[in-house]
Amino acid sequence: MNLSKKILVGIVILLIAKLSFGQATNSIILIETNMGDIKLMLYKETPKHRQNFLQLIENGHFDGTLFYRVIKGFVAQGGSQDSRNAPAGKMIGYGSSNRTIESEFNPKFFHKKGAIAAPRKPDKVNIFKESDVSQFYIAHGRVFSDEELTLMEKEVNVPLRKHIVKKYLTTSKRALLDSLKKAGMVDEFRAIAKTIKESIEFEYNSTNKKLEFSEARRKAYTTIGGVPHLDNNYTVFGEVIEGLDVLDKIVNLKTDANDRPFEDVKMNVKILEY
């Protein structure tokens, strides 16, 4: 291959790479309802949820379905196929799809007001927290104070730390430390105590069960609000970019005992930008 052909091949490869990279973009979605329109952005960083959602839209999966479960201060949930043309009083939300995908938790994305996320089955039958992508919900929530968020952290982290301490500072280890202390074996006491402390700190600082609100999460939850206790339990894969006022209208509707609005909120969903 001569030099000019090598250069041409290199250019083609670069163009293909750029085109492929360009496909990883945020998608823009429009949900049209009889209460108004909601425009969403689907995150490129959650590609499996994004692609599945786009595919369902292309197949007309959501068209004619309802926001069938709305709770002010919590969520507006919809998209289940069994909500289409459902008579008043019918139990909705079970659908006919067993379409699940693995979770795509990302610390950048959380349940601020307007976050779009995937529901799922409970932990006892879904230990890997796989998402049910045949429907979705939009977080509504409420505004929290800094003090409330700090209390939430403590309610999770204090029992967690006690559990870890108990794991390493066992009854037998306590007895050993007490005997070393009474015997005046200071160096031996300090060495064992240091190992125990380091083990506790390592596990506590590395566990994903610890709750710590980042600056971005604190700002969101103390300004626009949201549903923080859902974080890291359900995959957030997009957010409302226009139409939060429509979300407010929907969650303020009067509902029956199953949280279904007495006035049906039907949707049609379109892709504006891939």
Residue pairs with C-beta under 8 A, 6 or more apart in sequence:
1 9
23 274
24 44
24 47
25 44
25 273
25 274
26 41
26 42
26 43
26 44
27 41
27 42
27 44
27 50
27 54
27 271
27 273
27 274
28 39
28 40
28 41
28 42
28 241
28 271
28 272
28 273
29 39
29 40
29 41
29 42
29 53
29 57
29 238
29 269
29 270
29 271
29 272
30 37
30 38
30 39
30 40
30 269
30 270
30 271
30 272
31 37
31 38
31 39
31 40
31 62
31 243
31 267
31 268
31 269
32 267
32 268
32 269
32 270
33 67
33 246
33 250
33 265
33 266
33 267
34 264
34 265
34 266
35 246
35 249
35 250
35 265
36 243
36 245
36 246
36 249
37 242
37 243
37 246
38 138
38 240
38 242
38 243
38 246
38 247
39 240
39 241
39 242
39 243
39 272
40 116
40 238
40 239
40 240
40 241
41 238
41 239
41 241
42 49
42 50
42 53
42 54
42 116
42 237
42 238
43 50
43 106
43 109
43 237
43 238
43 239
44 50
45 104
45 106
45 108
45 109
46 104
46 106
46 109
46 235
46 236
46 237
46 238
47 104
48 101
48 102
48 104
49 101
49 104
49 118
49 131
49 133
49 235
49 237
50 237
50 238
52 99
52 101
52 133
53 133
53 136
53 237
53 238
54 271
54 274
56 62
56 133
56 134
57 269
57 270
57 271
58 271
61 79
61 81
61 134
62 78
62 79
62 267
62 268
62 269
63 267
63 268
63 269
64 84
64 85
64 266
64 267
64 268
65 78
65 79
65 80
65 81
65 83
65 84
65 135
65 266
65 267
66 78
66 80
66 83
66 84
66 86
66 92
66 260
66 264
66 265
66 266
66 267
67 76
67 77
67 78
67 250
67 261
67 265
67 267
68 77
68 78
68 80
68 83
68 86
68 92
68 93
68 260
69 75
69 76
69 77
69 78
69 92
69 93
69 137
69 258
69 259
69 260
70 76
70 77
70 250
70 251
70 253
70 255
70 259
70 260
70 261
70 265
71 140
71 251
71 255
71 259
72 140
72 251
72 252
73 140
73 141
73 142
73 251
74 140
74 141
74 227
74 251
75 137
75 138
75 139
75 140
75 141
75 227
75 251
76 137
76 138
76 140
76 247
76 250
76 251
77 93
77 119
77 135
77 136
77 137
77 138
78 135
78 136
78 137
78 265
78 267
79 134
79 135
79 136
79 267
80 92
80 93
80 94
80 95
80 134
80 135
81 95
81 96
81 97
81 134
82 90
82 92
82 93
82 94
82 95
82 96
83 92
83 93
86 92
88 262
89 256
91 258
92 258
92 260
93 135
95 134
95 135
97 132
97 134
99 132
99 133
99 134
100 120
100 130
100 131
100 132
100 133
101 130
101 131
101 133
102 128
102 130
102 131
103 120
103 128
103 129
103 130
103 131
103 235
104 131
104 235
104 237
105 232
105 235
106 236
107 214
108 216
109 115
109 236
109 237
109 239
110 217
110 220
110 226
110 228
110 231
110 236
111 117
111 139
111 141
111 226
111 227
111 228
111 230
111 231
111 234
111 236
112 139
112 141
112 217
112 220
112 221
112 224
112 225
112 226
112 239
113 139
113 140
113 141
113 220
113 224
113 225
113 226
113 244
113 247
114 138
114 139
114 224
114 239
114 240
114 244
114 247
115 138
115 139
115 226
115 236
115 238
115 239
115 240
116 136
116 137
116 138
116 139
116 236
116 237
116 238
116 239
116 240
117 136
117 137
117 138
117 139
117 230
117 234
117 235
117 236
117 237
118 131
118 132
118 133
118 135
118 136
118 137
118 234
118 235
118 237
119 131
119 132
119 135
119 136
119 137
119 234
120 126
120 129
120 130
120 131
120 132
120 234
121 130
121 132
123 129
129 233
129 234
129 235
131 234
131 235
138 240
138 247
139 226
139 227
139 230
139 236
140 227
140 247
140 248
140 251
141 221
141 225
141 226
141 227
141 228
142 225
142 226
143 221
143 222
143 223
143 224
143 225
144 221
144 222
144 225
144 228
145 222
146 218
146 222
149 213
149 218
149 221
149 222
149 228
152 211
152 213
152 228
152 229
153 211
153 212
153 213
156 209
156 210
156 211
157 210
157 211
157 212
160 204
160 207
160 209
160 210
161 200
161 204
164 200
164 203
164 204
164 207
165 200
167 203
168 196
168 199
168 200
168 203
169 196
169 200
173 192
173 196
176 192
177 189
177 192
177 193
180 188
180 189
180 192
181 189
204 210
208 232
213 221
213 228
217 228
217 231
220 226
221 228
240 247
250 261
250 265
253 261
253 262
253 263
253 265
254 261
254 262
254 263
255 261
255 262
256 262
